[in-house]
Amino acid sequence: MKRFPFFILLFVANYTLAQPKLSINKTKIDLGTIYQGEIKHVNLIVTNTGNQPLMISNIQTSCGCTSAKTSVPTLAPGSSDTIDISFNSTGFDGKIIKTVTIQSNDPSKTFIDVTLTSIVVNEITTEPKVPLVNLGTAPVGQRESASLKIKNISSEPITLLGISSNDSSIHGAVEMRTLNPSDTLTITVSFTPRSVSIVNNFFYIETNSPRQPRVPIRFLYIGN
């Protein structure tokens, strides 16, 4: 039988035992039911349960709607830190599943996935319900208008306060009015293309609802 010197066996044993180890307090996070437009934050606790420094080299998310960051990329043995995760629900409807992947120098598991789940709901939607409102086409610099119908799909009356957008080419107005559950209203939105391009963005219906004060409506138009 071939024998190995004792110091070699000791070196191998020490190398095996001297390792960083990434531990997290949860790998599945349920954000619950949230209203579209809401930004949800959650903290993930990471701990180095090994006996060598742990380096978090990268944190990736499966979507631009989700961000994750840590202020301490290197953890000494026994120390902990938090990873701040945020999810922006604008543009989503229904059940969502997103992933945050943490990469470290833990040799036993270089990558750890954390799964986020949620149900995104609205109080006001288009009628019929569509994921995107196509406003049409218009020559550059010429204002055109389009009409669409909205509906209160909540169980309570909602007062409409106005229409806003961070896109200066979109304009809309709505008189202050209360929509009872299942009520519909036709609104007019105008757009003025700034260039020959396809514009895909959001405008917002402002309401008095404490649950969803700004209802995002995704739109598209083409400048030609």
C-alpha positions as CSV (number, residue, x, y, z in Angstrom):
1,M,0.0,0.0,0.0
2,K,1.3,3.4,-0.9
3,R,1.8,5.7,2.0
4,F,1.6,9.5,2.0
5,P,3.8,11.6,4.3
6,F,1.8,13.0,7.3
7,F,2.5,16.6,6.4
8,I,0.9,16.2,3.0
9,L,-2.3,14.7,4.6
10,L,-2.3,17.5,7.1
11,F,-2.0,20.1,4.3
12,V,-4.9,18.6,2.4
13,A,-7.0,18.4,5.5
14,N,-6.3,22.1,6.4
15,Y,-7.0,23.2,2.8
16,T,-10.4,21.3,2.9
17,L,-11.4,22.9,6.2
18,A,-10.2,26.4,5.5
19,Q,-12.9,27.7,3.2
20,P,-15.5,30.5,3.1
21,K,-19.1,29.4,3.2
22,L,-22.1,31.5,2.1
23,S,-25.3,31.1,4.1
24,I,-28.5,33.0,3.4
25,N,-31.6,33.2,5.5
26,K,-34.0,32.4,2.6
27,T,-33.9,31.2,-1.0
28,K,-37.6,31.9,-1.7
29,I,-39.3,35.2,-1.1
30,D,-43.0,35.8,-1.5
31,L,-43.8,39.5,-2.0
32,G,-47.5,38.8,-1.7
33,T,-50.1,40.8,-3.6
34,I,-49.0,44.2,-4.8
35,Y,-50.5,46.9,-6.9
36,Q,-48.9,47.7,-10.3
37,G,-46.6,50.6,-10.0
38,E,-45.5,49.8,-6.4
39,I,-41.8,49.2,-5.7
40,K,-41.3,46.4,-3.1
41,H,-38.2,46.2,-1.0
42,V,-36.9,43.2,0.9
43,N,-33.6,42.5,2.8
44,L,-31.8,39.2,2.4
45,I,-29.3,38.3,5.2
46,V,-26.1,36.7,4.1
47,T,-23.5,35.2,6.5
48,N,-20.1,33.8,6.2
49,T,-20.2,30.6,8.2
50,G,-16.8,29.5,7.0
51,N,-13.4,30.3,8.4
52,Q,-11.9,32.3,5.4
53,P,-13.0,35.7,4.0
54,L,-16.1,35.4,1.8
55,M,-16.1,37.6,-1.4
56,I,-19.4,38.3,-3.1
57,S,-18.2,38.9,-6.6
58,N,-21.4,39.5,-8.5
59,I,-25.2,39.8,-8.0
60,Q,-27.4,39.3,-11.1
61,T,-31.1,39.7,-11.6
62,S,-33.3,38.0,-14.2
63,C,-35.0,41.3,-15.2
64,G,-34.3,45.0,-15.2
65,C,-37.4,45.4,-13.0
66,T,-35.4,43.9,-10.1
67,S,-32.3,45.2,-8.5
68,A,-30.0,43.8,-5.7
69,K,-27.0,45.3,-4.1
70,T,-24.8,44.9,-1.0
71,S,-22.6,47.5,0.7
72,V,-20.0,45.0,2.0
73,P,-18.7,42.7,-0.8
74,T,-16.2,40.9,1.5
75,L,-17.4,39.2,4.8
76,A,-15.0,38.1,7.5
77,P,-15.6,34.7,9.0
78,G,-18.7,34.8,11.2
79,S,-19.9,38.2,10.0
80,S,-23.2,39.0,8.2
81,D,-24.6,41.7,5.9
82,T,-27.8,42.4,4.0
83,I,-28.5,42.4,0.3
84,D,-31.2,45.0,-0.5
85,I,-33.5,43.6,-3.2
86,S,-36.2,45.8,-4.9
87,F,-38.9,44.9,-7.5
88,N,-40.6,47.5,-9.6
89,S,-44.0,46.2,-10.6
90,T,-44.7,48.8,-13.3
91,G,-45.7,47.0,-16.5
92,F,-46.7,43.7,-14.9
93,D,-50.0,42.0,-14.3
94,G,-50.8,38.7,-12.6
95,K,-48.3,36.2,-11.2
96,I,-44.6,37.0,-11.6
97,I,-41.4,35.0,-10.8
98,K,-38.0,36.7,-10.8
99,T,-34.6,35.4,-9.8
100,V,-31.6,37.0,-8.0
101,T,-28.3,35.1,-8.4
102,I,-25.5,35.6,-5.9
103,Q,-21.9,34.6,-7.0
104,S,-19.2,34.2,-4.4
105,N,-15.9,32.4,-3.7
106,D,-17.6,29.6,-1.7
107,P,-16.2,26.5,-3.4
108,S,-19.1,24.3,-2.4
109,K,-21.7,26.5,-4.1
110,T,-20.4,29.3,-6.3
111,F,-23.9,30.4,-7.4
112,I,-27.0,30.6,-5.2
113,D,-30.4,31.5,-6.7
114,V,-33.1,33.4,-4.7
115,T,-36.6,33.3,-6.2
116,L,-39.1,36.2,-5.9
117,T,-42.8,35.6,-6.4
118,S,-45.7,38.0,-6.4
119,I,-49.2,38.7,-7.7
120,V,-49.5,42.1,-9.4
121,V,-53.0,43.6,-9.5
122,N,-54.7,46.8,-10.7
123,E,-57.7,48.8,-9.7
124,I,-58.2,50.4,-13.1
125,T,-57.6,48.7,-16.4
126,T,-58.3,49.3,-20.1
127,E,-61.5,47.9,-21.5
128,P,-61.0,45.5,-23.1
129,K,-58.0,44.6,-21.0
130,V,-54.8,44.7,-23.1
131,P,-51.1,44.7,-22.1
132,L,-50.3,47.7,-24.4
133,V,-52.4,50.5,-25.9
134,N,-51.5,51.2,-29.5
135,L,-52.2,54.9,-30.1
136,G,-51.4,54.7,-33.8
137,T,-49.1,56.7,-36.1
138,A,-48.5,60.4,-36.8
139,P,-46.0,62.5,-38.8
140,V,-43.1,64.0,-36.7
141,G,-44.2,67.2,-35.0
142,Q,-47.9,66.6,-35.7
143,R,-50.3,66.1,-32.8
144,E,-52.8,63.2,-33.1
145,S,-55.4,61.9,-30.6
146,A,-56.6,58.5,-29.7
147,S,-59.4,57.4,-27.4
148,L,-59.5,54.4,-25.1
149,K,-61.9,53.1,-22.5
150,I,-60.9,52.4,-18.9
151,K,-62.8,50.4,-16.2
152,N,-62.8,50.3,-12.4
153,I,-62.2,46.6,-11.7
154,S,-61.9,47.2,-7.9
155,S,-64.7,46.7,-5.3
156,E,-64.7,50.4,-4.3
157,P,-65.5,53.8,-5.9
158,I,-62.4,55.5,-7.3
159,T,-62.1,59.2,-8.1
160,L,-60.0,60.1,-11.2
161,L,-57.8,63.1,-10.6
162,G,-55.9,63.4,-13.9
163,I,-53.4,61.9,-16.4
164,S,-49.6,62.3,-16.2
165,S,-46.6,61.0,-18.0
166,N,-42.8,61.4,-17.8
167,D,-42.9,61.5,-21.7
168,S,-43.4,65.1,-22.8
169,S,-44.8,63.9,-26.1
170,I,-47.9,62.5,-24.4
171,H,-50.8,64.7,-23.1
172,G,-54.1,63.7,-21.6
173,A,-56.8,65.2,-19.5
174,V,-59.7,63.8,-17.5
175,E,-62.3,65.7,-15.5
176,M,-62.4,64.8,-11.8
177,R,-64.9,62.0,-11.7
178,T,-65.8,59.1,-9.5
179,L,-66.0,55.6,-11.1
180,N,-68.0,53.1,-9.2
181,P,-67.1,49.4,-9.4
182,S,-67.5,48.1,-13.0
183,D,-68.0,51.7,-14.3
184,T,-66.2,52.6,-17.6
185,L,-65.0,55.9,-19.0
186,T,-63.7,56.9,-22.4
187,I,-60.6,59.1,-22.2
188,T,-58.6,60.9,-24.9
189,V,-54.8,60.9,-25.1
190,S,-52.9,63.0,-27.6
191,F,-49.3,62.4,-28.8
192,T,-46.8,64.4,-30.8
193,P,-43.9,62.3,-32.3
194,R,-40.5,63.9,-31.8
195,S,-38.7,61.7,-34.3
196,V,-39.2,58.9,-36.8
197,S,-39.3,56.1,-34.2
198,I,-41.4,53.6,-32.2
199,V,-42.2,55.0,-28.7
200,N,-43.0,52.5,-26.0
201,N,-43.6,54.1,-22.6
202,F,-46.2,54.7,-19.8
203,F,-48.7,57.3,-18.9
204,Y,-50.4,57.3,-15.5
205,I,-54.0,57.7,-14.4
206,E,-53.9,59.6,-11.1
207,T,-56.5,58.6,-8.6
208,N,-57.5,59.1,-4.9
209,S,-56.9,55.5,-4.1
210,P,-54.4,54.9,-1.2
211,R,-53.7,51.5,-2.6
212,Q,-52.9,52.5,-6.2
213,P,-52.7,56.3,-6.6
214,R,-51.0,56.0,-10.0
215,V,-52.2,53.4,-12.4
216,P,-49.6,52.8,-15.2
217,I,-50.9,52.3,-18.7
218,R,-48.3,51.1,-21.3
219,F,-48.7,52.8,-24.7
220,L,-47.1,52.6,-28.1
221,Y,-47.1,55.0,-31.0
222,I,-45.1,55.4,-34.2
223,G,-43.6,58.6,-35.6
224,N,-43.2,58.7,-39.4
